[in-house]
């Protein structure tokens, strides 16, 4: 599951509000990774030159927290992001 634009904007707004620096945000991401809320997947490519430039992605392991971030608590049958949750 990849972060949507709304989720990214929410995280960016939080970072701006808290005035955290990049290193501080990295500490938070590392902590969330250690407590199994987020999971980092490194960029991958069969071409080693491209692999160096590939960006990592962060995925929510706990969909409840993801739903709280995007404020979407609709039942499964009424969700518009059902395929993103699979």
MARBA-3410 file (N, C-alpha, C, O; in Angstrom, 1 decimal):
86
0.8,-1.2,0.0,0.0,0.0,0.0,0.9,1.2,0.0,1.8,1.4,0.8 ~ 0.6,2.1,-0.9,1.4,3.3,-1.1,0.7,4.5,-0.5,-0.5,4.5,-0.5 ~ 1.4,5.5,-0.1,0.8,6.7,0.5,0.1,7.5,-0.6,0.7,7.7,-1.7 ~ -1.2,7.9,-0.4,-1.9,8.7,-1.3,-1.4,10.1,-1.2,-0.6,10.5,-0.3 ~ -1.8,11.0,-2.2,-1.4,12.4,-2.1,-2.0,13.0,-0.9,-1.3,13.9,-0.3
-3.2,12.7,-0.4,-3.7,13.3,0.8,-2.9,12.9,2.0,-2.7,13.7,2.9 ~ -2.5,11.6,2.1,-1.7,11.1,3.2,-0.3,11.8,3.2,0.2,12.3,4.2 ~ 0.3,12.0,2.0,1.6,12.7,1.9,1.4,14.1,2.4,2.3,14.6,3.1 ~ 0.4,14.8,1.9,0.1,16.2,2.3,-0.1,16.3,3.8,0.4,17.3,4.4 ~ -0.8,15.3,4.4,-1.0,15.4,5.8,0.3,15.2,6.6,0.5,16.0,7.6
1.1,14.3,6.1,2.4,14.2,6.8,3.3,15.4,6.6,4.0,15.8,7.6 ~ 3.2,16.0,5.4,4.0,17.2,5.2,3.5,18.4,6.1,4.3,19.1,6.6 ~ 2.2,18.5,6.2,1.6,19.5,7.1,2.0,19.3,8.5,2.4,20.3,9.2 ~ 2.0,18.1,9.0,2.5,17.8,10.3,3.9,18.2,10.5,4.3,18.7,11.5 ~ 4.8,17.8,9.5,6.2,18.2,9.6,6.4,19.7,9.7,7.2,20.2,10.4
5.6,20.4,8.8,5.7,21.9,8.8,5.2,22.4,10.2,5.8,23.4,10.7 ~ 4.1,21.9,10.7,3.6,22.4,12.0,4.6,22.2,13.1,4.8,23.1,13.9 ~ 5.2,21.0,13.1,6.1,20.7,14.2,7.5,21.3,13.9,8.4,21.2,14.8 ~ 7.7,21.8,12.7,9.0,22.3,12.3,10.2,21.4,12.6,11.2,21.7,13.1 ~ 9.9,20.1,12.2,11.0,19.1,12.4,11.9,19.2,11.2,11.5,19.5,10.1
13.1,18.9,11.5,14.1,18.8,10.4,14.1,17.3,9.8,13.5,16.4,10.4 ~ 14.8,17.2,8.7,14.8,15.9,8.1,15.3,14.8,9.0,14.7,13.7,9.0 ~ 16.3,15.0,9.7,16.9,14.0,10.6,15.9,13.6,11.7,15.8,12.4,12.1 ~ 15.1,14.6,12.2,14.1,14.3,13.2,13.0,13.4,12.6,12.5,12.5,13.3 ~ 12.6,13.7,11.4,11.5,12.9,10.7,12.1,11.5,10.5,11.3,10.5,10.6
13.3,11.4,10.1,13.9,10.0,9.9,13.9,9.2,11.2,13.7,8.0,11.2 ~ 14.1,9.9,12.3,14.0,9.2,13.6,12.6,8.7,13.9,12.5,7.6,14.4 ~ 11.6,9.5,13.6,10.2,9.1,13.7,9.9,7.9,12.8,9.3,6.9,13.3 ~ 10.3,8.0,11.6,10.1,6.8,10.7,10.8,5.6,11.1,10.2,4.5,11.1 ~ 12.0,5.7,11.7,12.7,4.6,12.2,12.0,4.0,13.4,11.9,2.8,13.5
11.5,4.8,14.3,10.7,4.4,15.4,9.5,3.7,15.0,9.2,2.6,15.5 ~ 8.7,4.2,14.1,7.5,3.6,13.6,7.8,2.3,12.9,7.0,1.4,12.9 ~ 8.9,2.2,12.3,9.4,0.9,11.7,9.7,-0.1,12.7,9.3,-1.3,12.6 ~ 10.3,0.3,13.8,10.7,-0.6,14.9,9.4,-1.2,15.6,9.5,-2.3,16.2 ~ 8.4,-0.4,15.7,7.2,-0.8,16.4,6.1,-1.4,15.4,5.0,-1.6,15.8
6.5,-1.7,14.2,5.7,-2.4,13.2,4.5,-1.6,12.8,3.4,-2.3,12.5 ~ 4.6,-0.3,12.7,3.5,0.5,12.2,3.7,0.8,10.7,2.8,0.8,9.9 ~ 5.0,1.1,10.4,5.4,1.3,9.0,6.4,0.3,8.6,7.1,-0.3,9.5 ~ 6.5,0.1,7.3,7.6,-0.8,6.8,8.2,-0.2,5.6,7.5,0.3,4.7 ~ 9.5,-0.2,5.6,10.3,0.5,4.5,10.7,-0.6,3.5,11.2,-1.6,3.8
10.4,-0.3,2.2,10.8,-1.2,1.1,11.8,-0.4,0.3,11.4,0.6,-0.3 ~ 13.0,-0.9,0.2,14.0,-0.2,-0.6,13.7,-0.3,-2.1,13.1,-1.3,-2.5 ~ 14.2,0.7,-2.8,14.0,0.6,-4.3,14.7,-0.6,-4.9,15.8,-0.9,-4.4 ~ 14.1,-1.2,-5.9,14.7,-2.3,-6.5,14.7,-2.2,-8.0,13.7,-1.7,-8.6 ~ 15.7,-2.6,-8.7,15.8,-2.7,-10.1,16.8,-3.7,-10.5,17.8,-4.0,-9.8
16.6,-4.4,-11.6,17.5,-5.4,-12.1,18.8,-4.7,-12.6,19.9,-5.3,-12.6 ~ 18.7,-3.4,-13.0,19.8,-2.6,-13.4,20.4,-1.9,-12.2,19.7,-1.1,-11.5 ~ 21.6,-2.3,-11.8,22.2,-1.8,-10.6,22.4,-0.2,-10.6,22.3,0.4,-9.5 ~ 22.6,0.3,-11.8,22.7,1.8,-11.8,21.4,2.5,-11.5,21.4,3.5,-10.8 ~ 20.3,1.9,-11.9,19.0,2.5,-11.6,18.6,2.2,-10.2,17.9,3.0,-9.6
19.1,1.1,-9.6,18.7,0.7,-8.3,19.2,1.8,-7.3,18.6,2.0,-6.2 ~ 20.3,2.4,-7.5,20.9,3.4,-6.7,20.0,4.6,-6.6,19.9,5.2,-5.5 ~ 19.4,4.9,-7.7,18.5,6.1,-7.7,17.1,5.9,-7.4,16.3,6.8,-7.2 ~ 16.7,4.6,-7.3,15.3,4.3,-6.9,15.0,4.7,-5.5,15.8,4.6,-4.6 ~ 13.8,5.3,-5.3,13.4,5.8,-4.0,12.8,4.6,-3.2,12.2,3.7,-3.8
13.0,4.7,-1.9,12.3,3.7,-1.0,10.9,4.1,-0.9,10.5,5.3,-1.1 ~ 10.1,3.1,-0.5,8.7,3.4,-0.2,8.3,2.9,1.2,8.9,2.0,1.7 ~ 7.4,3.7,1.8,7.0,3.3,3.2,5.5,2.8,3.1,4.7,3.4,2.4 ~ 5.2,1.7,3.8,3.9,1.1,3.7,3.4,1.0,5.2,4.2,0.7,6.1 ~ 2.1,1.3,5.4,1.5,1.1,6.6,1.2,-0.4,6.9,0.6,-1.0,6.0
1.6,-0.9,8.0,1.3,-2.3,8.3,0.0,-2.3,9.1,-0.7,-3.3,9.1 ~ -0.4,-1.2,9.8,-1.6,-1.1,10.6,-2.5,-0.2,9.8,-2.4,1.0,9.8 ~ -3.5,-0.8,9.2,-4.5,0.0,8.3,-5.3,0.9,9.2,-5.9,1.9,8.7 ~ -5.5,0.6,10.5,-6.3,1.5,11.3,-5.7,2.8,11.5,-6.3,3.9,11.5 ~ -4.3,2.9,11.6,-3.6,4.1,11.7,-3.7,4.9,10.4,-3.8,6.1,10.4
-3.5,4.1,9.3,-3.6,4.7,8.0,-5.0,5.4,7.8,-5.1,6.5,7.3 ~ -6.0,4.7,8.2,-7.4,5.2,8.1,-7.6,6.4,8.9,-8.3,7.4,8.5 ~ -7.0,6.5,10.1,-7.1,7.7,11.0,-6.4,8.8,10.3,-6.8,10.0,10.4 ~ -5.2,8.6,9.7,-4.5,9.7,9.0,-5.3,10.3,7.9,-5.3,11.5,7.7 ~ -6.0,9.5,7.1,-6.8,10.0,6.0,-8.3,10.2,6.4,-9.1,10.7,5.6
-8.6,9.9,7.7,-10.0,10.2,8.2,-11.0,9.5,7.4,-12.0,10.1,7.0 ~ -10.8,8.2,7.1,-11.8,7.4,6.3,-12.0,6.1,7.1,-11.2,5.2,7.1 ~ -13.2,6.0,7.8,-13.6,4.9,8.5,-14.8,4.2,8.0,-15.5,3.5,8.7 ~ -15.0,4.3,6.7,-16.2,3.7,6.0,-16.1,2.2,6.1,-15.0,1.7,6.1 ~ -17.2,1.5,6.0,-17.2,0.0,5.9,-16.4,-0.4,4.7,-16.4,0.4,3.7
-15.9,-1.6,4.7,-15.2,-2.1,3.5,-15.9,-2.0,2.2,-15.4,-1.6,1.2 ~ -17.2,-2.4,2.2,-18.0,-2.4,1.0,-18.2,-1.0,0.5,-18.6,-0.8,-0.7 ~ -18.1,0.1,1.3,-18.3,1.4,0.9,-17.0,2.2,0.6,-17.1,3.4,0.3 ~ -15.9,1.6,0.7,-14.6,2.3,0.5,-14.3,2.5,-1.0,-14.5,1.6,-1.8 ~ -13.6,3.6,-1.3,-13.2,3.8,-2.7,-11.7,3.4,-2.9,-11.2,3.4,-4.0
-11.0,3.0,-1.8,-9.6,2.6,-1.8,-9.4,1.1,-1.5,-8.4,0.7,-1.1 ~ -10.4,0.3,-1.8,-10.4,-1.1,-1.4,-9.2,-1.8,-2.1,-8.6,-2.7,-1.5 ~ -9.0,-1.5,-3.4,-7.9,-2.2,-4.1,-6.5,-1.8,-3.5,-5.5,-2.6,-3.6 ~ -6.4,-0.6,-3.0,-5.1,-0.1,-2.4,-4.8,-0.8,-1.1,-3.7,-0.9,-0.7 ~ -5.9,-1.4,-0.5,-5.7,-2.1,0.8,-5.3,-3.5,0.7,-5.0,-4.2,1.6
-5.4,-4.1,-0.6,-5.1,-5.5,-0.8,-3.7,-5.8,-0.8,-3.3,-6.9,-1.0
END
